[in-house]
């Protein structure tokens, strides 16, 4: 992207490919009906969690710096915390605020100390705005999908989310899909596409919604701070580089923040 596939066209491939996998999994199990009144919420989940989220992220990443994109993505837990408090009435505890702050500080310093490749795009205001919309949209999705967990099976929810997501995303990317030169694709290109569809779409959304069934949206969102650590570590391993002291300090800050947000509410209370 964007040499072989346009960003919006790639999203159409993701949504349709991932959606078909969810539907196959759903049809292999007992079909569960949903109330008509819940279709509106499911449609909003498809709009925020799939269409807007993915379209803005891929189109923003295509024109802005990866460092800027990663920095802006760290705002996601903040949006989730605020949205969760407004919509679900979740209590914003000082511990969660401290955890998000520690994680955010660690992620920002880690990204600011990452060398910028000369082959990457420079910063773009439009691209940065699209990434910000993506973070806000996904934060809203994590909150509004939570109440559905009490009524339906996870596979039922995610299947409907992708059906609506495909409906919203298709008009924006169908022209780019039609422009793809499939004959130019080799084993490497097909492998990357399959990884995006299976790994970062099907498995990621499946595990994500499973986690939402067990913990608060704030806990799910805070794990985005682990992405810079994973990227930095893999880069060091593949490039036979070293992970320096600043990276270790940032990692400790991020893991501490994740732990503070994730631990149960009564963990710090002393029992008499």
C-alpha positions as protocol buffer text, in pm:
chain_id: "A"
residue {
  index: 1
  type: UNK
  ca { x: 0 y: 0 z: 0 }
}
residue {
  index: 2
  type: UNK
  ca { x: -32 y: 227 z: -194 }
}
residue {
  index: 3
  type: UNK
  ca { x: 183 y: 89 z: -479 }
}
residue {
  index: 4
  type: UNK
  ca { x: -7 y: -238 z: -528 }
}
residue {
  index: 5
  type: UNK
  ca { x: -335 y: -162 z: -349 }
}
residue {
  index: 6
  type: UNK
  ca { x: -492 y: 171 z: -255 }
}
residue {
  index: 7
  type: UNK
  ca { x: -562 y: 224 z: 118 }
}
residue {
  index: 8
  type: UNK
  ca { x: -943 y: 223 z: 83 }
}
residue {
  index: 9
  type: UNK
  ca { x: -927 y: -79 z: -148 }
}
residue {
  index: 10
  type: UNK
  ca { x: -718 y: -262 z: 111 }
}
residue {
  index: 11
  type: UNK
  ca { x: -987 y: -192 z: 370 }
}
residue {
  index: 12
  type: UNK
  ca { x: -1252 y: -345 z: 144 }
}
residue {
  index: 13
  type: UNK
  ca { x: -1037 y: -660 z: 116 }
}
residue {
  index: 14
  type: UNK
  ca { x: -995 y: -665 z: 495 }
}
residue {
  index: 15
  type: UNK
  ca { x: -1362 y: -617 z: 573 }
}
residue {
  index: 16
  type: UNK
  ca { x: -1495 y: -861 z: 315 }
}
residue {
  index: 17
  type: UNK
  ca { x: -1227 y: -1122 z: 383 }
}
residue {
  index: 18
  type: UNK
  ca { x: -1256 y: -1096 z: 761 }
}
residue {
  index: 19
  type: UNK
  ca { x: -1635 y: -1073 z: 742 }
}
residue {
  index: 20
  type: UNK
  ca { x: -1662 y: -1395 z: 538 }
}
residue {
  index: 21
  type: UNK
  ca { x: -1448 y: -1575 z: 796 }
}
residue {
  index: 22
  type: UNK
  ca { x: -1673 y: -1454 z: 1078 }
}
residue {
  index: 23
  type: UNK
  ca { x: -1984 y: -1559 z: 887 }
}
residue {
  index: 24
  type: UNK
  ca { x: -1842 y: -1907 z: 821 }
}
residue {
  index: 25
  type: UNK
  ca { x: -1765 y: -1941 z: 1190 }
}
residue {
  index: 26
  type: UNK
  ca { x: -2112 y: -1819 z: 1280 }
}
residue {
  index: 27
  type: UNK
  ca { x: -2288 y: -2058 z: 1041 }
}
residue {
  index: 28
  type: UNK
  ca { x: -2087 y: -2348 z: 1184 }
}
residue {
  index: 29
  type: UNK
  ca { x: -2252 y: -2275 z: 1519 }
}
residue {
  index: 30
  type: UNK
  ca { x: -2615 y: -2229 z: 1618 }
}
residue {
  index: 31
  type: UNK
  ca { x: -2759 y: -1919 z: 1451 }
}
residue {
  index: 32
  type: UNK
  ca { x: -2870 y: -1657 z: 1702 }
}
residue {
  index: 33
  type: UNK
  ca { x: -3130 y: -1395 z: 1616 }
}
residue {
  index: 34
  type: UNK
  ca { x: -3092 y: -1035 z: 1726 }
}
residue {
  index: 35
  type: UNK
  ca { x: -3365 y: -790 z: 1825 }
}
residue {
  index: 36
  type: UNK
  ca { x: -3448 y: -529 z: 1562 }
}
residue {
  index: 37
  type: UNK
  ca { x: -3391 y: -252 z: 1815 }
}
residue {
  index: 38
  type: UNK
  ca { x: -3028 y: -367 z: 1855 }
}
residue {
  index: 39
  type: UNK
  ca { x: -2958 y: -343 z: 1482 }
}
residue {
  index: 40
  type: UNK
  ca { x: -2907 y: 33 z: 1517 }
}
residue {
  index: 41
  type: UNK
  ca { x: -2638 y: -17 z: 1781 }
}
residue {
  index: 42
  type: UNK
  ca { x: -2477 y: -291 z: 1571 }
}
residue {
  index: 43
  type: UNK
  ca { x: -2480 y: -57 z: 1271 }
}
residue {
  index: 44
  type: UNK
  ca { x: -2308 y: 213 z: 1479 }
}
residue {
  index: 45
  type: UNK
  ca { x: -2051 y: -46 z: 1588 }
}
residue {
  index: 46
  type: UNK
  ca { x: -1987 y: -137 z: 1224 }
}
residue {
  index: 47
  type: UNK
  ca { x: -1956 y: 231 z: 1134 }
}
residue {
  index: 48
  type: UNK
  ca { x: -1720 y: 328 z: 1419 }
}
residue {
  index: 49
  type: UNK
  ca { x: -1531 y: 5 z: 1480 }
}
residue {
  index: 50
  type: UNK
  ca { x: -1477 y: -104 z: 1120 }
}
residue {
  index: 51
  type: UNK
  ca { x: -1557 y: 151 z: 849 }
}
residue {
  index: 52
  type: UNK
  ca { x: -1444 y: 486 z: 995 }
}
residue {
  index: 53
  type: UNK
  ca { x: -1173 y: 327 z: 1209 }
}
residue {
  index: 54
  type: UNK
  ca { x: -1003 y: 135 z: 928 }
}
residue {
  index: 55
  type: UNK
  ca { x: -1061 y: 380 z: 643 }
}
residue {
  index: 56
  type: UNK
  ca { x: -921 y: 674 z: 841 }
}
residue {
  index: 57
  type: UNK
  ca { x: -624 y: 476 z: 970 }
}
residue {
  index: 58
  type: UNK
  ca { x: -509 y: 337 z: 636 }
}
residue {
  index: 59
  type: UNK
  ca { x: -569 y: 660 z: 445 }
}
residue {
  index: 60
  type: UNK
  ca { x: -402 y: 862 z: 720 }
}
residue {
  index: 61
  type: UNK
  ca { x: -104 y: 628 z: 741 }
}
residue {
  index: 62
  type: UNK
  ca { x: -60 y: 650 z: 363 }
}
residue {
  index: 63
  type: UNK
  ca { x: 10 y: 1025 z: 375 }
}
residue {
  index: 64
  type: UNK
  ca { x: 160 y: 1096 z: 717 }
}
residue {
  index: 65
  type: UNK
  ca { x: 461 y: 989 z: 918 }
}
residue {
  index: 66
  type: UNK
  ca { x: 437 y: 648 z: 1094 }
}
residue {
  index: 67
  type: UNK
  ca { x: 583 y: 815 z: 1404 }
}
residue {
  index: 68
  type: UNK
  ca { x: 306 y: 1077 z: 1404 }
}
residue {
  index: 69
  type: UNK
  ca { x: 46 y: 804 z: 1351 }
}
residue {
  index: 70
  type: UNK
  ca { x: 178 y: 601 z: 1644 }
}
residue {
  index: 71
  type: UNK
  ca { x: 189 y: 905 z: 1871 }
}
residue {
  index: 72
  type: UNK
  ca { x: -168 y: 1006 z: 1789 }
}
residue {
  index: 73
  type: UNK
  ca { x: -291 y: 649 z: 1846 }
}
residue {
  index: 74
  type: UNK
  ca { x: -187 y: 678 z: 2211 }
}
residue {
  index: 75
  type: UNK
  ca { x: -489 y: 908 z: 2261 }
}
residue {
  index: 76
  type: UNK
  ca { x: -722 y: 608 z: 2219 }
}
residue {
  index: 77
  type: UNK
  ca { x: -735 y: 508 z: 2590 }
}
residue {
  index: 78
  type: UNK
  ca { x: -816 y: 868 z: 2684 }
}
residue {
  index: 79
  type: UNK
  ca { x: -1112 y: 872 z: 2444 }
}
residue {
  index: 80
  type: UNK
  ca { x: -1226 y: 535 z: 2577 }
}
residue {
  index: 81
  type: UNK
  ca { x: -1206 y: 652 z: 2939 }
}
residue {
  index: 82
  type: UNK
  ca { x: -1413 y: 965 z: 2870 }
}
residue {
  index: 83
  type: UNK
  ca { x: -1666 y: 790 z: 2644 }
}
residue {
  index: 84
  type: UNK
  ca { x: -1705 y: 503 z: 2890 }
}
residue {
  index: 85
  type: UNK
  ca { x: -1776 y: 749 z: 3171 }
}
residue {
  index: 86
  type: UNK
  ca { x: -2036 y: 939 z: 2963 }
}
residue {
  index: 87
  type: UNK
  ca { x: -2217 y: 642 z: 2805 }
}
residue {
  index: 88
  type: UNK
  ca { x: -2171 y: 357 z: 3054 }
}
residue {
  index: 89
  type: UNK
  ca { x: -2128 y: 560 z: 3371 }
}
residue {
  index: 90
  type: UNK
  ca { x: -1790 y: 404 z: 3440 }
}
residue {
  index: 91
  type: UNK
  ca { x: -1614 y: 561 z: 3737 }
}
residue {
  index: 92
  type: UNK
  ca { x: -1289 y: 736 z: 3642 }
}
residue {
  index: 93
  type: UNK
  ca { x: -1061 y: 636 z: 3927 }
}
residue {
  index: 94
  type: UNK
  ca { x: -732 y: 808 z: 4004 }
}
residue {
  index: 95
  type: UNK
  ca { x: -556 y: 474 z: 3952 }
}
residue {
  index: 96
  type: UNK
  ca { x: -681 y: 447 z: 3593 }
}
residue {
  index: 97
  type: UNK
  ca { x: -583 y: 807 z: 3521 }
}
residue {
  index: 98
  type: UNK
  ca { x: -235 y: 739 z: 3661 }
}
residue {
  index: 99
  type: UNK
  ca { x: -206 y: 418 z: 3459 }
}
residue {
  index: 100
  type: UNK
  ca { x: -308 y: 585 z: 3132 }
}
residue {
  index: 101
  type: UNK
  ca { x: -70 y: 874 z: 3201 }
}
residue {
  index: 102
  type: UNK
  ca { x: 227 y: 642 z: 3273 }
}
residue {
  index: 103
  type: UNK
  ca { x: 154 y: 431 z: 2968 }
}
residue {
  index: 104
  type: UNK
  ca { x: 111 y: 737 z: 2747 }
}
residue {
  index: 105
  type: UNK
  ca { x: 435 y: 898 z: 2868 }
}
residue {
  index: 106
  type: UNK
  ca { x: 627 y: 577 z: 2809 }
}
residue {
  index: 107
  type: UNK
  ca { x: 483 y: 532 z: 2459 }
}
residue {
  index: 108
  type: UNK
  ca { x: 546 y: 895 z: 2359 }
}
residue {
  index: 109
  type: UNK
  ca { x: 910 y: 894 z: 2475 }
}
residue {
  index: 110
  type: UNK
  ca { x: 969 y: 559 z: 2306 }
}
residue {
  index: 111
  type: UNK
  ca { x: 831 y: 684 z: 1976 }
}
residue {
  index: 112
  type: UNK
  ca { x: 1013 y: 1017 z: 1995 }
}
residue {
  index: 113
  type: UNK
  ca { x: 1342 y: 829 z: 2035 }
}
residue {
  index: 114
  type: UNK
  ca { x: 1273 y: 604 z: 1735 }
}
residue {
  index: 115
  type: UNK
  ca { x: 1493 y: 695 z: 1435 }
}
residue {
  index: 116
  type: UNK
  ca { x: 1290 y: 816 z: 1138 }
}
residue {
  index: 117
  type: UNK
  ca { x: 1355 y: 626 z: 815 }
}
residue {
  index: 118
  type: UNK
  ca { x: 1431 y: 841 z: 513 }
}
residue {
  index: 119
  type: UNK
  ca { x: 1192 y: 625 z: 310 }
}
residue {
  index: 120
  type: UNK
  ca { x: 883 y: 709 z: 514 }
}
residue {
  index: 121
  type: UNK
  ca { x: 637 y: 988 z: 454 }
}
residue {
  index: 122
  type: UNK
  ca { x: 677 y: 1318 z: 631 }
}
residue {
  index: 123
  type: UNK
  ca { x: 415 y: 1458 z: 867 }
}
residue {
  index: 124
  type: UNK
  ca { x: 84 y: 1561 z: 712 }
}
residue {
  index: 125
  type: UNK
  ca { x: -190 y: 1764 z: 882 }
}
residue {
  index: 126
  type: UNK
  ca { x: -466 y: 1583 z: 692 }
}
residue {
  index: 127
  type: UNK
  ca { x: -307 y: 1247 z: 768 }
}
residue {
  index: 128
  type: UNK
  ca { x: -274 y: 1335 z: 1137 }
}
residue {
  index: 129
  type: UNK
  ca { x: -641 y: 1441 z: 1150 }
}
residue {
  index: 130
  type: UNK
  ca { x: -747 y: 1110 z: 992 }
}
residue {
  index: 131
  type: UNK
  ca { x: -545 y: 914 z: 1248 }
}
residue {
  index: 132
  type: UNK
  ca { x: -704 y: 1119 z: 1528 }
}
residue {
  index: 133
  type: UNK
  ca { x: -1054 y: 1045 z: 1392 }
}
residue {
  index: 134
  type: UNK
  ca { x: -957 y: 678 z: 1376 }
}
residue {
  index: 135
  type: UNK
  ca { x: -854 y: 677 z: 1743 }
}
residue {
  index: 136
  type: UNK
  ca { x: -1173 y: 856 z: 1850 }
}
residue {
  index: 137
  type: UNK
  ca { x: -1394 y: 628 z: 1638 }
}
residue {
  index: 138
  type: UNK
  ca { x: -1242 y: 308 z: 1773 }
}
residue {
  index: 139
  type: UNK
  ca { x: -1267 y: 440 z: 2127 }
}
residue {
  index: 140
  type: UNK
  ca { x: -1641 y: 496 z: 2078 }
}
residue {
  index: 141
  type: UNK
  ca { x: -1676 y: 146 z: 1931 }
}
residue {
  index: 142
  type: UNK
  ca { x: -1514 y: -21 z: 2234 }
}
residue {
  index: 143
  type: UNK
  ca { x: -1770 y: 148 z: 2458 }
}
residue {
  index: 144
  type: UNK
  ca { x: -2095 y: 113 z: 2260 }
}
residue {
  index: 145
  type: UNK
  ca { x: -2037 y: -255 z: 2179 }
}
residue {
  index: 146
  type: UNK
  ca { x: -1999 y: -347 z: 2547 }
}
residue {
  index: 147
  type: UNK
  ca { x: -2375 y: -360 z: 2638 }
}
residue {
  index: 148
  type: UNK
  ca { x: -2437 y: -611 z: 2356 }
}
residue {
  index: 149
  type: UNK
  ca { x: -2214 y: -861 z: 2537 }
}
residue {
  index: 150
  type: UNK
  ca { x: -2486 y: -922 z: 2795 }
}
residue {
  index: 151
  type: UNK
  ca { x: -2741 y: -1032 z: 2531 }
}
residue {
  index: 152
  type: UNK
  ca { x: -2563 y: -1212 z: 2248 }
}
residue {
  index: 153
  type: UNK
  ca { x: -2281 y: -1451 z: 2169 }
}
residue {
  index: 154
  type: UNK
  ca { x: -1954 y: -1290 z: 2068 }
}
residue {
  index: 155
  type: UNK
  ca { x: -1955 y: -1439 z: 1718 }
}
residue {
  index: 156
  type: UNK
  ca { x: -2308 y: -1305 z: 1659 }
}
residue {
  index: 157
  type: UNK
  ca { x: -2200 y: -952 z: 1750 }
}
residue {
  index: 158
  type: UNK
  ca { x: -1878 y: -944 z: 1547 }
}
residue {
  index: 159
  type: UNK
  ca { x: -2050 y: -1096 z: 1241 }
}
residue {
  index: 160
  type: UNK
  ca { x: -2312 y: -821 z: 1237 }
}
residue {
  index: 161
  type: UNK
  ca { x: -2045 y: -556 z: 1303 }
}
residue {
  index: 162
  type: UNK
  ca { x: -1855 y: -666 z: 992 }
}
residue {
  index: 163
  type: UNK
  ca { x: -2171 y: -690 z: 779 }
}
residue {
  index: 164
  type: UNK
  ca { x: -2252 y: -328 z: 855 }
}
residue {
  index: 165
  type: UNK
  ca { x: -1885 y: -233 z: 831 }
}
residue {
  index: 166
  type: UNK
  ca { x: -1864 y: -376 z: 479 }
}
residue {
  index: 167
  type: UNK
  ca { x: -2182 y: -191 z: 382 }
}
residue {
  index: 168
  type: UNK
  ca { x: -2032 y: 142 z: 492 }
}
residue {
  index: 169
  type: UNK
  ca { x: -1678 y: 81 z: 359 }
}
residue {
  index: 170
  type: UNK
  ca { x: -1758 y: -65 z: 17 }
}
residue {
  index: 171
  type: UNK
  ca { x: -1854 y: 263 z: -158 }
}
residue {
  index: 172
  type: UNK
  ca { x: -1521 y: 423 z: -58 }
}
residue {
  index: 173
  type: UNK
  ca { x: -1293 y: 144 z: -177 }
}
residue {
  index: 174
  type: UNK
  ca { x: -1463 y: -47 z: -457 }
}
residue {
  index: 175
  type: UNK
  ca { x: -1297 y: 163 z: -730 }
}
residue {
  index: 176
  type: UNK
  ca { x: -951 y: 94 z: -585 }
}
residue {
  index: 177
  type: UNK
  ca { x: -1027 y: -279 z: -570 }
}
residue {
  index: 178
  type: UNK
  ca { x: -1127 y: -274 z: -937 }
}
residue {
  index: 179
  type: UNK
  ca { x: -796 y: -100 z: -1021 }
}
residue {
  index: 180
  type: UNK
  ca { x: -580 y: -375 z: -864 }
}
residue {
  index: 181
  type: UNK
  ca { x: -353 y: -560 z: -1107 }
}
residue {
  index: 182
  type: UNK
  ca { x: -385 y: -908 z: -960 }
}
residue {
  index: 183
  type: UNK
  ca { x: -148 y: -1055 z: -1221 }
}
residue {
  index: 184
  type: UNK
  ca { x: 141 y: -862 z: -1065 }
}
residue {
  index: 185
  type: UNK
  ca { x: 98 y: -1037 z: -729 }
}
residue {
  index: 186
  type: UNK
  ca { x: 352 y: -1298 z: -627 }
}
residue {
  index: 187
  type: UNK
  ca { x: 377 y: -1526 z: -325 }
}
residue {
  index: 188
  type: UNK
  ca { x: 503 y: -1243 z: -104 }
}
residue {
  index: 189
  type: UNK
  ca { x: 212 y: -1009 z: -189 }
}
residue {
  index: 190
  type: UNK
  ca { x: -48 y: -1280 z: -133 }
}
residue {
  index: 191
  type: UNK
  ca { x: 118 y: -1373 z: 196 }
}
residue {
  index: 192
  type: UNK
  ca { x: 98 y: -1013 z: 319 }
}
residue {
  index: 193
  type: UNK
  ca { x: -268 y: -983 z: 221 }
}
residue {
  index: 194
  type: UNK
  ca { x: -354 y: -1309 z: 396 }
}
residue {
  index: 195
  type: UNK
  ca { x: -168 y: -1196 z: 708 }
}
residue {
  index: 196
  type: UNK
  ca { x: -364 y: -868 z: 718 }
}
residue {
  index: 197
  type: UNK
  ca { x: -697 y: -1046 z: 667 }
}
residue {
  index: 198
  type: UNK
  ca { x: -638 y: -1342 z: 899 }
}
residue {
  index: 199
  type: UNK
  ca { x: -399 y: -1197 z: 1156 }
}
residue {
  index: 200
  type: UNK
  ca { x: -479 y: -828 z: 1198 }
}
residue {
  index: 201
  type: UNK
  ca { x: -848 y: -851 z: 1108 }
}
residue {
  index: 202
  type: UNK
  ca { x: -1009 y: -1188 z: 1188 }
}
residue {
  index: 203
  type: UNK
  ca { x: -796 y: -1290 z: 1487 }
}
residue {
  index: 204
  type: UNK
  ca { x: -745 y: -936 z: 1619 }
}
residue {
  index: 205
  type: UNK
  ca { x: -1116 y: -848 z: 1621 }
}
residue {
  index: 206
  type: UNK
  ca { x: -1213 y: -1193 z: 1752 }
}
residue {
  index: 207
  type: UNK
  ca { x: -972 y: -1173 z: 2047 }
}
residue {
  index: 208
  type: UNK
  ca { x: -1062 y: -808 z: 2102 }
}
residue {
  index: 209
  type: UNK
  ca { x: -1434 y: -872 z: 2138 }
}
residue {
  index: 210
  type: UNK
  ca { x: -1366 y: -1176 z: 2357 }
}
residue {
  index: 211
  type: UNK
  ca { x: -1163 y: -952 z: 2587 }
}
residue {
  index: 212
  type: UNK
  ca { x: -1444 y: -693 z: 2593 }
}
residue {
  index: 213
  type: UNK
  ca { x: -1674 y: -964 z: 2726 }
}
residue {
  index: 214
  type: UNK
  ca { x: -1453 y: -1003 z: 3031 }
}
residue {
  index: 215
  type: UNK
  ca { x: -1309 y: -659 z: 3115 }
}
residue {
  index: 216
  type: UNK
  ca { x: -1387 y: -288 z: 3084 }
}
residue {
  index: 217
  type: UNK
  ca { x: -1323 y: -105 z: 2754 }
}
residue {
  index: 218
  type: UNK
  ca { x: -1055 y: 103 z: 2930 }
}
residue {
  index: 219
  type: UNK
  ca { x: -855 y: -211 z: 3005 }
}
residue {
  index: 220
  type: UNK
  ca { x: -876 y: -326 z: 2641 }
}
residue {
  index: 221
  type: UNK
  ca { x: -768 y: 12 z: 2506 }
}
residue {
  index: 222
  type: UNK
  ca { x: -466 y: 52 z: 2736 }
}
residue {
  index: 223
  type: UNK
  ca { x: -292 y: -242 z: 2566 }
}
residue {
  index: 224
  type: UNK
  ca { x: -238 y: -25 z: 2258 }
}
residue {
  index: 225
  type: UNK
  ca { x: 61 y: 112 z: 2449 }
}
residue {
  index: 226
  type: UNK
  ca { x: 232 y: -225 z: 2405 }
}
residue {
  index: 227
  type: UNK
  ca { x: 252 y: -178 z: 2027 }
}
residue {
  index: 228
  type: UNK
  ca { x: 558 y: 51 z: 2032 }
}
residue {
  index: 229
  type: UNK
  ca { x: 740 y: -199 z: 2258 }
}
residue {
  index: 230
  type: UNK
  ca { x: 659 y: -488 z: 2024 }
}
residue {
  index: 231
  type: UNK
  ca { x: 768 y: -292 z: 1716 }
}
residue {
  index: 232
  type: UNK
  ca { x: 1091 y: -175 z: 1880 }
}
residue {
  index: 233
  type: UNK
  ca { x: 1176 y: -523 z: 2009 }
}
residue {
  index: 234
  type: UNK
  ca { x: 1106 y: -699 z: 1677 }
}
residue {
  index: 235
  type: UNK
  ca { x: 1305 y: -436 z: 1490 }
}
residue {
  index: 236
  type: UNK
  ca { x: 1602 y: -489 z: 1722 }
}
residue {
  index: 237
  type: UNK
  ca { x: 1581 y: -868 z: 1687 }
}
residue {
  index: 238
  type: UNK
  ca { x: 1545 y: -872 z: 1309 }
}
residue {
  index: 239
  type: UNK
  ca { x: 1812 y: -607 z: 1261 }
}
residue {
  index: 240
  type: UNK
  ca { x: 2040 y: -768 z: 1523 }
}
residue {
  index: 241
  type: UNK
  ca { x: 2036 y: -442 z: 1712 }
}
residue {
  index: 242
  type: UNK
  ca { x: 2040 y: -367 z: 2082 }
}
residue {
  index: 243
  type: UNK
  ca { x: 1759 y: -251 z: 2308 }
}
residue {
  index: 244
  type: UNK
  ca { x: 1903 y: 42 z: 2500 }
}
residue {
  index: 245
  type: UNK
  ca { x: 1836 y: 170 z: 2850 }
}
residue {
  index: 246
  type: UNK
  ca { x: 1584 y: 440 z: 2733 }
}
residue {
  index: 247
  type: UNK
  ca { x: 1376 y: 166 z: 2567 }
}
residue {
  index: 248
  type: UNK
  ca { x: 1381 y: -44 z: 2884 }
}
residue {
  index: 249
  type: UNK
  ca { x: 1273 y: 255 z: 3097 }
}
residue {
  index: 250
  type: UNK
  ca { x: 988 y: 333 z: 2855 }
}
residue {
  index: 251
  type: UNK
  ca { x: 884 y: -33 z: 2861 }
}
residue {
  index: 252
  type: UNK
  ca { x: 871 y: -33 z: 3241 }
}
residue {
  index: 253
  type: UNK
  ca { x: 656 y: 282 z: 3234 }
}
residue {
  index: 254
  type: UNK
  ca { x: 416 y: 126 z: 2981 }
}
residue {
  index: 255
  type: UNK
  ca { x: 388 y: -208 z: 3163 }
}
residue {
  index: 256
  type: UNK
  ca { x: 328 y: -28 z: 3493 }
}
residue {
  index: 257
  type: UNK
  ca { x: 51 y: 179 z: 3332 }
}
residue {
  index: 258
  type: UNK
  ca { x: -111 y: -131 z: 3182 }
}
residue {
  index: 259
  type: UNK
  ca { x: -93 y: -310 z: 3517 }
}
residue {
  index: 260
  type: UNK
  ca { x: -252 y: -19 z: 3707 }
}
residue {
  index: 261
  type: UNK
  ca { x: -546 y: -8 z: 3465 }
}
residue {
  index: 262
  type: UNK
  ca { x: -587 y: -386 z: 3447 }
}
residue {
  index: 263
  type: UNK
  ca { x: -576 y: -494 z: 3812 }
}
residue {
  index: 264
  type: UNK
  ca { x: -912 y: -559 z: 3984 }
}
residue {
  index: 265
  type: UNK
  ca { x: -1082 y: -275 z: 4170 }
}
residue {
  index: 266
  type: UNK
  ca { x: -1023 y: -416 z: 4519 }
}
residue {
  index: 267
  type: UNK
  ca { x: -665 y: -529 z: 4460 }
}
residue {
  index: 268
  type: UNK
  ca { x: -508 y: -251 z: 4667 }
}
residue {
  index: 269
  type: UNK
  ca { x: -747 y: -286 z: 4963 }
}
residue {
  index: 270
  type: UNK
  ca { x: -613 y: -447 z: 5274 }
}
residue {
  index: 271
  type: UNK
  ca { x: -823 y: -723 z: 5422 }
}
residue {
  index: 272
  type: UNK
  ca { x: -866 y: -722 z: 5800 }
}
